[in-house]
């Protein structure tokens, strides 16, 4: 039988993987930050002014 290399003590493997994990986590954080918006999208039509943003209550009314 062939012995398997232990990845726990292999610094080449763990160093590379930790860099890849940090890069992937950074990408996920950037995507999440880009998806958030301060505008909630609620609009109300006011004659003479057009569609204006309104603050919604908890029930969306």
Order of alpha helices (4+ residues) and beta strands (2+ residues): alpha-beta-beta
